[in-house]
């Protein structure tokens, strides 16, 4: 039975495919992850005033999360490959939610306690994408992979939208501590729905139909039997290194804006905490839209027999180059509205790369997509440490955001060139 005829059977019988609720729960896990992560970008404005931090100290606080997040990526991928995405993701969400909730207490105890809490929170969030990609490899049909993967990952920018908007309101109404308490509790609610519904192997899900199993086809057998991870084979592939470089380059602008956008509008355009939070949310909404547009375009091109390599290179290069152009334009804008428009388009363009490098591990090493995702996201989170810190240092030195924006644009161009030369959509590891 073909993919199209199977979908027709599903619609005709009025059955809700099991993969849809599972993917929806993955989407909400991603949304909660970024709600928790973005919360400190708004709260840190009030925390800086409360504790008397410099911009450099604030950069250290913001970047401490990413040390744990980076170091946990590869172990998260190995654990997901061995135990499956269900249990790995459940533990990860509960873990990071607990440390989100404990952040205000840690800040009041000492700077060391705060940095430790942020590090441990990052360690928990590191399990998100390796676990989700483990499930993608089994639960997404090849014909729908770009759309489904980008839809789930678009929970990240949408989480930033809600996180920035709600954080500003919570901080104003109830104090900055309330942000962490409210967002920390959401992960526990999510876990209560996740654990009874999900299953690592589609064939073992009690509610799945034969029609859906037929549609999943190839995906239901991947990673069914855990084996030794072929580290040497993975790391000897030019396509893997191109993927790692582009994880780094695509994430640079994202993390600079993730950590500093509320402060940018607060410092440069003289906005209060609530208004800066709302302004900082708009680029993430743009990104949410373009992430999903990119996924739809990628699948449409693949359906029209355009090679996967061409599709991935087109999405990746266009996303990075457009992001660089609009980030450079943002340096010239003198009003909050024009600056916002340029930053929206820059960050939205980064969203197109999620149909390039973002899903590429499923193309080149589907059996080890969880481990490869961990490797790529390790590289992608180095900017979370150094870019966030360097931005704070540059602002202290120059009093301006011009230098950080120029550096981000240059890194995007470099990534586009590397991916155009060495990127691939072909399976290179069995």
C-alpha positions in Angstrom: 0.0 0.0 0.0 1.4 3.4 -1.0 1.8 6.4 1.3 -1.0 8.3 -0.4 -3.5 5.4 -0.4 -2.7 4.7 3.2 -3.4 8.3 4.2 -6.7 8.1 2.2 -7.7 5.0 4.3 -6.8 6.9 7.5 -9.0 9.8 6.5 -11.8 7.6 5.2 -12.0 5.7 8.5 -12.0 8.9 10.5 -9.1 7.6 12.7 -6.7 10.0 14.3 -3.2 8.6 13.5 -1.3 7.8 16.7 1.7 9.8 15.5 -0.2 13.1 15.6 -0.7 13.2 19.4 2.8 11.9 19.9 4.3 14.7 17.7 2.0 17.2 19.5 3.5 16.2 22.8 7.0 16.5 21.4 6.0 20.0 20.2 4.9 21.0 23.7 8.0 19.6 25.2 10.0 21.8 22.9 7.8 24.8 23.7 8.2 24.2 27.5 11.9 23.8 27.1 12.3 27.2 25.5 9.8 28.8 27.9 12.1 27.8 30.7 15.2 28.8 28.8 14.1 32.2 27.7 12.7 33.2 31.1 16.0 34.4 32.4 16.5 36.7 29.4 13.7 38.9 30.8 14.2 38.2 34.4 17.9 39.0 34.2 17.1 42.7 33.6 15.5 42.9 37.1 18.1 40.5 38.6 20.9 42.8 37.3 19.3 45.7 39.1 18.7 43.7 42.2 22.2 42.2 42.5 24.2 45.0 40.9 25.7 42.9 38.1 27.8 44.3 35.2 27.0 43.4 31.6 29.8 41.0 31.6 28.5 39.3 34.8 25.1 39.1 33.2 26.7 37.4 30.2 28.3 34.8 32.5 24.9 34.0 34.1 23.3 33.7 30.7 26.0 31.5 29.3 26.3 29.1 32.3 23.2 27.3 31.1 24.8 26.5 27.8 27.8 24.8 29.4 25.5 22.1 30.8 23.4 22.1 27.7 26.5 21.5 25.4 28.1 18.9 27.6 24.9 16.9 27.9 24.1 16.6 24.2 26.2 13.6 23.2 25.4 11.6 26.4 21.7 12.5 25.7 22.0 11.0 22.2 23.7 7.8 23.5 21.0 7.4 26.2 18.2 7.9 23.7 19.8 5.5 21.2 20.1 2.8 24.0 16.8 3.3 26.0 14.6 5.1 23.4 13.2 8.6 23.3 10.2 8.0 25.6 12.0 7.5 29.0 15.0 9.8 28.1 12.7 12.7 27.3 10.5 12.1 30.3 13.5 12.2 32.7 14.9 15.3 30.9 11.8 17.4 31.1 11.2 16.6 34.8 14.9 17.3 35.5 15.1 20.7 33.8 11.7 21.8 35.2 12.9 21.1 38.8 16.0 23.3 38.3 13.9 26.0 36.6 11.7 26.1 39.7 14.8 26.3 42.0 16.5 29.2 40.1 15.2 32.0 42.3 16.3 30.2 45.5 19.7 29.6 44.0 20.1 33.2 43.0 19.4 34.3 46.6 21.9 31.8 48.1 25.0 32.9 46.0 26.3 33.4 42.5 27.9 29.9 42.6 24.6 28.3 43.4 22.9 30.2 40.6 25.5 29.2 38.1 25.2 25.5 39.3 21.4 25.6 38.9 21.7 27.0 35.4 24.3 24.4 34.5 22.1 21.6 35.8 19.1 22.9 34.0 21.1 23.0 30.8 22.2 19.4 31.4 18.5 18.3 31.5 17.4 20.3 28.5 20.3 18.6 26.5 18.1 15.4 26.4 15.3 17.1 24.4 16.4 17.0 20.8 18.3 13.7 20.8 15.2 12.0 22.3 12.9 13.7 19.8 15.0 12.7 16.9 15.1 9.1 18.2 11.3 9.2 17.9 11.3 11.0 14.6 13.4 8.2 13.0 10.6 5.7 13.8 7.4 7.8 13.9 7.7 10.1 10.8 7.1 8.9 7.2 9.9 9.8 4.9 7.5 11.9 2.7 6.5 14.1 5.7 9.8 14.2 7.6 10.8 17.8 7.0 7.3 19.2 7.9 6.9 17.1 11.0 10.5 17.7 12.3 10.3 21.5 11.7 6.8 21.6 13.2 8.0 20.0 16.4 11.1 22.2 16.5 9.1 25.3 15.9 7.9 24.9 19.5 11.3 26.5 20.3 10.6 30.0 18.8 6.9 29.8 19.9 8.1 29.0 23.4 10.3 32.1 23.1 7.3 34.2 22.0 5.1 33.2 24.9 8.1 33.2 27.3 9.1 36.7 26.5 5.6 38.1 26.6 4.6 36.2 29.8 7.9 36.8 31.5 7.6 40.6 31.2 4.0 40.5 32.6 4.9 38.1 35.4 7.9 40.1 36.4 5.9 43.3 36.5 2.9 41.9 38.4 4.5 39.4 40.7 8.2 39.8 40.7 10.9 38.2 38.7 10.9 35.0 40.9 7.4 34.1 39.7 8.6 33.5 36.1 10.6 30.5 37.2 7.9 29.1 39.5 5.2 29.2 36.9 7.3 27.9 34.0 8.9 25.2 36.1 5.6 23.6 37.0 4.5 23.2 33.3 7.0 20.3 32.7 5.4 18.2 35.5 2.0 18.6 33.9 3.5 17.6 30.5 5.1 14.5 31.9 1.7 13.3 33.3 0.4 13.2 29.7 3.6 12.0 28.0 4.3 8.8 30.0 1.0 6.9 29.4 0.6 7.9 25.8 4.0 7.4 24.1 5.8 4.3 22.9 9.2 3.9 21.4 8.3 1.2 18.8 5.2 2.0 16.7 4.4 -1.7 16.3 3.9 -2.0 20.1 1.6 1.0 20.5 -1.9 -0.4 21.5 -3.9 2.2 19.5 -2.0 2.1 16.2 -3.7 0.8 13.1 -2.2 -1.3 10.3 -2.8 1.6 7.9 -0.6 3.8 9.9 2.1 1.1 10.3 2.1 0.7 6.5 2.6 4.5 6.1 5.4 4.6 8.6 7.1 1.7 6.8 10.8 2.4 6.8 10.7 4.5 10.0 9.3 1.8 12.3 12.4 -0.4 12.0 15.1 2.2 12.5 16.9 2.0 15.8 14.8 -1.0 16.8 17.9 -2.9 18.1 20.4 -0.7 19.8 24.0 -1.4 18.8 27.5 0.1 19.2 27.7 3.6 17.9 30.1 3.8 14.9 31.9 6.9 16.1 34.8 6.6 13.7 32.6 6.1 10.7 30.4 9.1 11.7 33.3 11.4 12.4 35.1 10.6 9.2 32.4 11.9 7.0 32.8 15.4 5.5 29.0 15.7 5.5 29.0 15.3 9.3 31.6 17.9 9.8 29.7 20.3 7.5 26.6 19.6 9.6 28.6 20.4 12.8 30.0 23.6 11.4 26.5 24.7 10.3 25.1 23.8 13.7 27.6 26.3 15.2 27.0 29.0 12.5 23.2 28.7 12.5 23.0 28.9 16.2 25.3 32.0 16.7 22.8 34.6 15.7 20.0 32.7 17.4 21.7 32.6 20.7 22.9 36.2 20.6 19.3 37.3 20.1 18.0 34.7 22.6 20.1 36.1 25.4 20.3 39.7 24.5 17.2 40.9 22.6 15.3 42.1 25.6 18.3 44.0 26.8 18.9 45.4 23.3 15.4 47.0 23.2 15.8 48.0 26.9 19.2 49.7 26.5 19.3 50.9 22.9 15.6 51.9 22.5 14.9 52.8 26.1 12.0 50.4 26.7 10.8 49.2 30.0 11.0 45.5 30.9 7.4 44.6 29.8 7.6 46.4 26.5 11.1 45.1 25.7 9.8 41.6 26.4 6.9 42.1 23.9 9.2 43.6 21.3 11.7 40.8 21.7 8.9 38.2 21.2 8.1 39.4 17.6 11.2 37.9 15.9 10.5 34.5 17.4 7.0 34.6 16.1 8.4 35.4 12.7 10.8 32.5 13.1 8.0 30.1 14.1 6.2 30.9 10.9 9.2 30.6 8.6 10.4 27.4 10.2 7.1 25.8 9.2 7.1 27.4 5.8 10.6 26.1 5.2 9.5 22.5 6.2 6.6 22.7 3.8 8.8 24.0 1.0 11.4 21.3 1.6 8.9 18.4 1.5 7.2 19.9 -1.6 10.6 20.1 -3.4 11.5 16.5 -2.4 8.0 15.4 -3.6 8.8 17.0 -7.0 11.9 14.8 -7.2 14.4 17.5 -6.4 17.4 15.8 -4.7 17.5 15.9 -0.9 21.1 17.3 -1.2 19.9 20.2 -3.3 16.9 20.8 -1.0 19.1 20.9 2.2 21.7 23.1 0.6 19.1 25.5 -0.8 17.4 25.9 2.6 20.6 26.2 4.6 22.5 28.6 2.4 19.5 30.9 1.7 18.6 31.0 5.4 22.1 31.9 6.5 22.8 34.5 3.8 19.5 36.2 4.3 20.0 36.3 8.0 23.4 38.0 7.6 21.9 40.6 5.3 19.1 41.6 7.7 21.4 41.5 10.7 23.7 44.0 9.0 20.6 46.2 8.2 19.6 46.1 11.8 22.8 48.0 12.7 21.6 51.0 10.6 18.1 51.2 12.0 17.4 54.2 14.4 13.8 53.5 15.5 12.5 50.6 17.5 10.0 49.7 14.7 12.6 49.5 11.8 15.1 47.7 14.1 12.4 45.2 15.0 11.5 44.6 11.3 15.2 43.9 10.4 15.7 41.5 13.4 12.4 39.7 12.7 13.6 39.0 9.1 17.1 38.0 10.3 15.9 35.5 12.9 13.1 34.3 10.6 15.7 33.5 8.0 17.6 31.4 10.5 14.3 29.4 10.7 14.8 28.3 7.1 18.0 26.5 8.1 16.0 24.0 10.2 14.9 22.4 6.9 18.6 22.3 6.0 21.0 21.3 8.8 18.1 20.9 11.3 16.8 17.7 9.9 19.9 16.6 8.0 20.9 14.0 10.5 17.8 12.0 9.6 19.1 11.9 6.0 22.7 11.0 6.4 22.6 8.6 9.4 18.9 7.7 10.2 19.8 4.8 12.5 22.0 7.1 14.6 20.1 10.3 14.1 19.8 10.7 17.9 23.6 10.4 18.5 24.4 12.6 15.5 21.9 15.2 16.7 23.7 15.2 20.0 27.0 15.7 18.2 25.6 18.5 16.0 23.9 20.2 19.0 27.1 20.1 20.9 28.7 22.2 18.2 25.5 24.3 18.0 25.6 25.2 21.7 29.2 26.4 21.8 27.7 29.8 20.7 25.4 29.6 23.7 28.6 29.9 25.8 31.0 32.1 23.8 28.6 34.2 21.7 26.5 35.2 24.7 29.6 36.0 26.7 31.4 37.8 23.8 28.3 39.9 23.1 28.3 41.1 26.7 32.0 41.9 26.6 31.6 43.7 23.2 28.8 45.8 24.6 30.8 46.7 27.7 33.8 47.7 25.4 31.9 49.7 22.7 28.5 50.6 24.3 26.9 49.4 21.1 25.4 46.3 19.4 27.1 47.0 16.1 30.1 44.8 16.6 28.1 41.7 17.8 25.7 42.0 14.8 28.6 42.3 12.3 30.3 39.3 13.8 27.1 37.3 13.7 26.6 38.1 10.0 30.2 37.1 9.1 29.8 33.7 10.8 26.5 33.1 8.9 28.2 33.7 5.6 31.0 31.3 6.5 28.5 28.6 7.4 26.7 28.9 4.1 29.9 28.5 2.1 30.9 25.4 4.1 27.5 23.7 3.6 27.4 24.5 -0.1 30.7 22.7 -0.5 30.5 19.7 1.8 26.8 19.4 2.8 24.9 16.3 1.7 21.4 14.8 1.8 22.6 11.2 1.0 22.8 8.5 3.6 26.5 8.2 4.5 26.2 5.9 7.5 24.1 2.7 7.5 
